Amino acid sequence: MKIVIAPDSFKESLSALGVANAIEEGFKRVFPDAEYCKVPMADGGEGTVQAMVDATGGKMQMLQVTGPDGQPVNAHYGILGANNNDSGTSTGSGTAVIEMAEASGLHHIERDRRNPMLTTSFGTGELIRDALDKGINHIILGLGGSATNDGGAGMAQALGFKLLTANGSAIGHGAAGLSQLAEIDSSSAHPLIADCKIEVACDVDNPLCGPNGASAIFGPQKGATAEMVTELDNILSHFANVIKRTIPENSDNDIALFPGAGAAGGMGFGVMALLNAQLQPGVEIVIETVKLADIMQGANIVITGEGRMDSQTLSGKTPMGVMQQALKQDIPVIGIAGCLGSGAEKILQQGMTAIFPIIPSLAPLDDILSNAHENLVQTAQNVAATLKLSI
């Protein structure tokens, strides 16, 4: 019997690998001789680096970079291991996974100090630069959780792009500096960018500007006032116009209108326009990178899950991606979640065999989080025991 365990993390309690380990522990109490394949999963958001490093036997890279407010922060990214076909070789080629929030995340700035006119994505560019310096030729960048609204300008500066004012001096950091932009000189950009495949895990379809753009939709949570939102939107529009005017390959493409251009304060736009990156749903990138379809071959059952399964799970979250991959091979799928919310029944309608919550009784949230491992093991054992009845 082959059992594939491919869950996301349970936020604030267990990593994706921790969830997979607990499910395996519970199942082994009933099926001790089964073949278990654990594949920690993610959808491009928080935990993606750790999950993909765990899934491929990779390694973490730690370095100090520039935080969103200009102060140094410690950040990490992952280099995938030998279980991935693009893993590193003696020449340094391979796949790196970077989360923007690590260097440029909102959590780095206290709520009363947040100002998206001033914050910069420079640190994210430093992470990308470090990976390129190591010879990495495939980068997966997860967007989300950023404190910035600079369209990826800071990222570009860290990678050697010269963002210049009308008198030829370098602009300052953040959207405020971007308002002075007159020209972009890419002649000094990192030489390995052109040879690096960059995939961006992005699960929003907002354009760069306008009422559904980066500033209007995401600016307020980053500290923007109503007046600031208007100014930020104008600045990003100006940035897009300068890129169209000064970078020939973008002159015929209105990338600012592309779905996802407004992700992470316009970082989606910046990586598409300046790094030739491709935006994709995060879970699809992870599924492809960890070779989940190959791992599933010959499986009798697939177990997936996340901390909360509800209607949002239907929108590109890990359990849906895993389920869709399993159903292509006619493999039954069971979901195990920390809890269930409104709309969970719609997941069953899409093809999941069953969904089980792990919370055994009402309890304070702290107790629920601290007991997640034990509750998950017990639930997995119960699921396995029920399955055994049908064998």
Protein Blocks (a to p, Z undefined) as FASTA:
>chain_A
ZZdddddddehkbcfklmmmmmmmmmmmmmmmbccddddddehiahklmmmmmmnopacd
ddddddfkopacddddddddfkbfkbccfkopacddddfklmmgfklpcfklgcfklgcc
klmmmmmmmmmmnopabdcddeehiabfehommmmmmnopacddfkopacdedjklmmmp
cbdcfklgcfklmmpccddddfbfbdfbdjklmklmmmmmnopafklmmmmmmmmmmmmm
mmmmmmmklmmpcfklpghklgghhlmmmmmmmnopacddfklmmmmmnommmmmgopab
dcdddfbdcfklmnopaklmmmmmmmmnopacddddfbdcehklmmmmnopabdcdfbfb
dcdfklmmmmmmmmmmmmmmmmmmmmmmmZZ
